[in-house]
Amino acid sequence: MASTLIFSHLLISIMITIPPSSMSSPKTPVRGFEASLIHRDSPQSPFYNLKATPTNRIKSARRRIIARQNYFKWLMSGKTQRNSISTPIDTDYGDNIMRFKVGTPRADTFGIFDTASDLIWFQCKPREKCYEQGIPIFDPANSDSYQKVMCGSIECNTTSDAQCPDPKGECRNEKIGLLLAVVTETEAKTQTPWLSGENGLYYLNLEGISVDGAMLNVSSSVFNMTAGGEGGVFMDSATTHTMVAFGAFSELRSRFQADKTPEIVLHFTGLEFPVSADNTWAVNSHGHYCLAILPSFAGFTIFGMYHYRTSTGM
């Protein structure tokens, strides 16, 4: 499975399609849909904090990134089978919110856009203790498309917020939050592989990174997945900044010089993706430029949302 994403400005507008394995803008017509993504720090977001400074937002993003990395470490650990009521790891909220309609009759709702899950979570009947919300509680009995996700299933076992008081019962979640991944098919021409793993992640084949035209002096194996299913490179819409496996990050960081933004290109199979200067840095409240690429000490590389927020061809 794969996706073609076209992004623009901070209130990100995207077109999502899922060609068999493509990350490039197709020349042939494709089936899909258009939706607007609202950044969590936008005034249009339900999470908007008027008092938050740019420095506050950068720090909050870093905390979410660490929480997200811990979630992926748990996901790849092989310990996703639930023997307890709940898991101790929280995936935290992502960066972008999607507004859409759900239920019968249809009602507007907000949800976190998350490419690392195949499930949609929202409050539904017959739960008695619900958080207050401005739309009617979803009633599965009135839905033609609703299907239960059972405890012990792959979908339930790869969702850290799920709860299973009855191992043979329905997979549940006692938290507010929505995880959304779009899974469909199109007729687009393929260019670069984007593979869907059993853990719900979408993996990319990153062959290397170049800085000012020179490839990093690291083995391409630093970006490969191990036989045990660890490592690799994957895309995550709920991770703000890209995290590069430490073996490559240290070499990347050494290529930076004072007062100069280098030309960084990510070399995927069949696709070269330049990182713009605007997406290389994040500016704090003091006007200081902070590198918007972080080291990953978990062995994997996460292609974060910040680096393709104003890009086309992804």
N, C-alpha and C positions, 0 to 999 in steps of 0.2 A: 504494500500500500504506500501511497505517497501523497504529497500535497503541493499545489501551486499557490503561493501566497503573494499578494500584491499589496504593499503597505504605503501609507502616506500620512504625514504629520503626526503630532503627538496624540491627538484623538485619532487613533489608528483606524483607517478604513481598509478592510481586507476583502479580497475575493478568495474563497476557498474552493479548491477542487481537488479530487483525489485520483490522479492518473495511476496506472499500475506501478510505475516507479519513476517519478519525475520530480525535479525541483526547479524546473525552468519554465518560463512563460511559453505556453503552447501556441503554435501557429494555427492549429485546427480548432474548431469549436469544441467546447467541453461542457459537460453538465456540471452544475454546481449551484452555489447561491452566494449572495453578497450580504455582509453584515458589518456593522460598525463596532469596533472595539473601543471601549472607553478606558483610558489609563486610570489606575486607582487614585492618582494624585490630581486628576482633572476635576474642576468644579462640578462636572456632570456626574461624578462618581459618588456612590453612596458611602464610600470610605473617605471622602475628601476631608482634609483637616486644614482649615483656614490658617491656623497658627503655625503650621509646619514650615520650617525654613528649608532651602535647598540642602543644607548640611543634614538636617533631620531626615530628609527623604533619602539621601544617600545612605545614611546609617541604617535606616529601616530596610532599604533594599538589600544591604549586606546581610542583615539578620535573616531576612527571608531566604537569601541565597544559601546561607549555611544550613538553615532548616531544610531547605530543599535537597541539598547535598546529602544530609543525614538520611533523608527519606529514601534517596536512590541507593545509598549504601545498604540500607535495610532491605530494599526491594531486591538487590542483587545477592544478598547474603544467603538466600535459600531458606530463610526462617519465616517465610510468609504464611505458612500453615498455622491457623489459629487454634491454640489449645487453651486460650483464655478468652475472657469476655471482650477485651480490647487490647490494642497495641499501644506502647508508650510513645510512639513517634508521631508528631503532628506535621502534616505536609505544609501547613501555613497557607495563607491566601496568595494568589498569584498577582501579576501586575495589571492584567487586563480583564475588563468586565464586559460581557455581552448582554444586550437586552433583547429578549425574545418573548414569544407568546407560548403559553402552555395551558392544557386543560380544556374542559368542556363545560361552559363556554370558555373561549380563549381569554386569557388574562396576561397582561404584561408582567414580566419578572426579570430580575437580574441574575446573572450567573458568572462564575469565574471561568474564563476560557483556558482550558488545560489540555495540551496535546499528549500528556503522559497518562491519560486515563481513557478507557473505552466506555465509561459510565456517566450517567447524569444523576446527580443527587439533589433532591429537594424535599421539603416537608410534605407528608402525605397522610391521608387518613388510613387506618383508624387510630393513629397515635393520639393520645389524650393530652400530654403535656407538650405543647408546641411553643416555639418562640413567636412573639408577635410579628406579623407581617401584614403588608398593605393589600395583599391579594388573597383570594380564597385558597384554602388548603387544597392541594391536588387530591382528587379522589380517583384511585386506580380503577374503581368499578365503572367509571364513565369513560375509560380510555380504550380505544380499539388497538393501540400499539403497545400498551404496557406489558412487560414480561417480568416476572420475578427473577431476581438473582439469588441463588441459594448459597448457603454457607458451604464451604468446601470447593466451590467453583473457582476457576482461574481468576475470574473477574473479582470475586470477593477476596481471594487470598492476596491479590496484588494491590489492595486498597487499604492503606494503613489506618484510616479512620473507621473502618467497618467494625461492627460488633456482632457477635454470634452467641447469645446466651443459650440458644438451642442449636447444637451442631448440625442438626438435620432441618433447621428452619430457614427462614428468609434472612438474607444479608441486610443488616440495618446500620444506621448511622445516627448518633444522638446529637451531632453538631450541625449548626447551620453551615452551609457551604455547598457549592455545586462544582462538579468536575465535568468538563465537557470535551469530548473528542469527536471529530467528524469522521465517520467511516463510510465511504461510498465508493463508487467506481465512475470513471470517465473514459473518454476515448482519446486522451492526449498522447502525443508522441513522447516516448521516454528519452531521458538524457542522462540523469545521474541517479543511482539507486537510493531509495529511501525505504528501508525495510522495517516492517513491523515485527517486534519481538513478542513473545508470549507474556512478557511482563508489562505490556501496554506501551512501551517506549518505541519511538521511531528513530532508527539508527541510520547514520550517514557514513559514507565511505570517504573519509578525509585522508588524502594522500600526503599532504604536507602543508606547510605555511611558509610563505616567502615575505621578506622584509626588504623593501627597496630593490626588488628584483632578484635577491639572493635567497635561496631556500635555507631554512634553519638546518643546522648541522645535527640533526637528530634522526634516529631510525624511524621509519614509518610504522614500526611495530608499536610505538608508544600510543598510536591512535587505534590499534586493533583490539578487537574483543578476544579474550582468552577462551580456551576450550571449555572452561568452567562457567562461561557466560558473564564474566566480569570485564570491566573496562569498556573500550569502544567510545564512539562519538554519537551523541544523540541530540535531537532538537527538543527544547522544552519551552513552551510559551509562558510558563509560570516562573522561570528563572530570569532575573533581570539581566545581569551581565554574563558574558561568556566566561566559562571556567575551563582553562586549558590544563591538561595533565602536566604535573610539575616538571617532568623531564623535558618537555617542550617549552613550558612557560619561562623557566630560568634562562633558556637560550633566547627566547623572544624578548624578554625584558632587557637583556644585555645589548640588544640592537638599538635601543632608544638612545638618542642624544639630546642634550639640553637645547631648548628653544626650537625643536624640530619634531614634526609629526611624521613618522615614516609611512611609506605606502605598504600597507599590510594586505596580503591576498591569501585567502583560504582556498586551497586547491582540492576540490572535490572531484570525484571521477566524472569527467565530462563537463565540468563546470568550474570556472574560476570566479570566486566571490570576493571583490575588493571591499575592505572595511573603510568606510568614509572617515575623514578626520573628525567630523561631528560625533560619530559613533565610537571613536577611540577614547574620548575623554568624557568625564562627568564633572561639572563645575559646581563647587560648594558655595556656601554663603559668603566666603571671603574672596571669591574669585580665583581660587586655586584649582588647577586642573588635576583631577584624579584619574588614573588609568582605569578604564572601564572593562578591563580584562583581569581576571583573578586566577591565582593558581589553584589547581585541584589536587589535593593530596589523597584522593580516593582512587586514583588510577584511571578514571574516566574523564572525558571532555564533554562539557555541556554547551551547546550552541544556544546562547541566550537571546531573548527577545530584543534587547537594546541594539544589537548589531544588525538587525534587518528591519528596524522600525520605519526607515524611509527608503527602503530598497525595492526595486522591481526585478523580476526574473527569479524570484525564489518561490 
